[in-house]
């Protein structure tokens, strides 16, 4: 009680210290006056009476100090005093303050920006309750645990019914449907789900309801849940929409509810526009109950207390049982679960952490630079500090004062850094690779600000502590004798050398990392994709399933489309293909078997990427024919089935054999056991991404394996926009309700496939550049300071006959010693650390000698230049001036 | 050094309280004079050290202060004992007497008493 009261009074006193000081002054005056009168009465002379009175009272200043300590909160008051003093000091040297704040702002800004991305992607909670209980459930071959694929309906049902680990389980799939009757025909992102997904993810509708278990049954009335966004953009936000019917793929669905824009699954995927039961999907619905057709991705919620490992063990048992009971479909397969979080952020986690590490290094270099500046300043402030110590300030008190200055600098840098980060994130947004990173969730919020604040203070401590301790030597006498000029010089020189070495080695690590990424990116961009994307435009047309239900209709449509395209001047070179290289929905991969080879157990059969193409496709894409022939109009549905394979497939699966004339069994399900004769071998193509080595690939003629939609490729010298208009017109003249999407030059699609690589190369490259500049400035600072400190020594040497060359060598040698030391440490550290990023590199080893050598040369020449300028200045020293200097 | 001041402060505080208890409201100089008179030269304290003690007691609520007129009709700060201060004085007097009694008994003990 008493102590609380004292604290409150003290707090109050701190605020009213002026009035309090006045009161004490008056009391002291009165006290001394009374004592003086008493002394006068005792017969002393007026002067002596006052002197005695003052003697009796004792040291006024010491008492005042005690009184103040008793009165207020000395640490808070000191802090205020220190802050005022620090502001004054920083304002008195604007150049120093500006350099330090800008340096820090770069470091803290880069960290804050990257942290805001990390925060949004890796740390932010998912919009579902208890996201750590969520797991995804996949089917994988026993020998390829990373080849995740969807579950068949039977596997899904068995999983849901026969296990003790999930409290709830749901399945989902994605499909694009065509929405007509609400403005322009458009493609809507459709989530095909089992109804349990809504309760599993706790999705609450904005209006109406979500899907009910009976909506998921076969033969139920088709109903749809619409997203808030689609409701705004296509239906005028009218609540009357509920109960009405909308047309998806030419089939009516009754709207039962509207889901808020905040709900989406999976987190980070493109936003879904509508949710329907998977049984109602025109593509997946009919195939759902076919044995062996796998369309459902599983998501489950673990029961409380069940670990992922336990759940996986249960799945292994289930997988074995299924393989035994249904060997035709499930032998060689098992079921694998993966925590949801890991699945969503898996791809970007390591690049992000590497970037975070990189900006951490940038900040360290920035701190080293500022520590350096502070050291030089502390030396010039030596006399001031010595006087303050002589006047009775404690060492701790002065260290605290200096640290307050550092903290103020740190905070200023932090504020500037946060502004820089906000600007950086804002201006980088358009360049962020689409996909996992939810661009809109990146913002400078509370936790990011807290991070920036902590970082600023930590940085302040990092760059402020050593200079503060060095500036306040324990041996005061020597200090005053030296006139303060050399305060902490010896220790300071060691610390400076250490800082220079640290900067060089940190910069080395960063530059090697940046260099590796740049080299690997350069290799990716010049890689031959296996086709010629120049002047080729692609466009996608997808046919509504209900309207175009049979393969005959698909073939008829595509023949018609090609005919109309060919009729337009400039669009003569057009063909169909699906999927095209770099297709945003990914490549299609199917298992195949070679007729005449011994049969392999299911799940072990080799796979290859698959495409169905019209005869001119290879010519238009510039894919070379190596042997045999291209497809032709002869490869019609009624003639024998033909196939063309890629060079890699031929080499890998027909070693020392002639594949021409052999037969392979593969195809788009349900045609997966159609036997096709190999008629040609073509060059390899990078179809998944530029950075991925081409795998085996097989092609079939479009006429023999049509798709319900097709991608058009047109090679034309016309501008991209007139090609787009031409394609649109051709499609519209056949069916005005068909949307044409994703019209873009093939080169752009290629660029998008490496957008992540480009983005991280750009970021890490920029950080390396900042690091290089900071390190150069740092080395320059250390060298010019140490050269200026040796002015006298140089003067003596020159007076004794040393030549300018020798002086130059002296200074350069000292600098180069530091540089080489730093480079040595840097190479070792780089070799250890870049191993972590080998997964990001394309055909460059993490210990690439070319990169390491060129970075060493760059840094060495930077260090040499940074040393040469001060060395030249030292060389020009006039011995007389130097000797008189002290 | 610091410890010595603390002990002194504690004693000084008790003396201040007792003085105010006996004499009623007093200004700082009056308290100092009184303590000096009673303790004589035995307690050679700088009078100034009294003021931090007065402040602490006031902050603890044991004494209160207000401006008044001194003997020579000048403005002076008068301190008086509060009810809480009176209680504190009682408690501390008891404590002190107890401590003093124990200490004095210790000094009276001779070696043979312990054997």
Contacts between the chains, C-beta under 8 A, distances in Angstrom:
chain1	res1	chain2	res2	distance
A	2	B	60	5.5
A	2	B	61	7.5
A	5	B	59	7.3
A	5	B	60	7.2
A	5	B	61	6.5
A	6	B	56	8.0
A	6	B	59	5.0
A	6	B	60	6.4
A	9	B	59	4.7
A	10	B	59	7.1
A	23	B	77	7.1
A	24	B	51	6.7
A	26	B	75	6.9
A	26	B	77	7.5
A	27	B	27	8.0
A	27	B	28	5.6
A	27	B	51	6.6
A	27	B	76	7.6
A	27	B	77	5.2
A	28	B	48	7.4
A	28	B	51	7.4
A	30	B	27	7.0
A	30	B	28	7.6
A	30	B	29	6.9
A	30	B	70	6.6
A	30	B	74	6.3
A	30	B	75	7.2
A	30	B	76	4.9
A	30	B	77	7.5
A	31	B	27	7.9
A	31	B	28	5.4
A	31	B	29	4.6
A	31	B	32	7.3
A	31	B	47	6.8
A	33	B	72	7.9
A	33	B	74	7.1
A	34	B	27	7.9
A	34	B	29	4.3
A	34	B	70	6.8
A	34	B	71	7.9
A	34	B	72	7.6
A	35	B	29	6.5
A	35	B	47	7.5
A	37	B	72	6.8
A	38	B	33	7.9
A	56	B	46	7.4
A	56	B	47	5.5
A	57	B	46	6.6
A	57	B	47	4.9
A	57	B	48	4.7
A	58	B	46	2.5
A	58	B	47	6.4
A	58	B	48	4.2
A	58	B	49	6.6
A	59	B	46	7.0
A	59	B	48	6.9
A	60	B	48	6.4
A	62	B	48	7.9
A	63	B	46	7.4
A	63	B	48	3.9
A	63	B	49	6.4
A	63	B	51	6.3
A	63	B	52	6.9
A	66	B	49	7.3
A	66	B	52	4.4
A	67	B	51	5.6
A	67	B	52	4.8
A	67	B	55	6.1
A	69	B	52	7.7
A	70	B	52	4.5
A	70	B	55	5.1
A	70	B	56	5.3
A	70	B	59	7.7
A	71	B	55	5.9
A	71	B	59	7.9
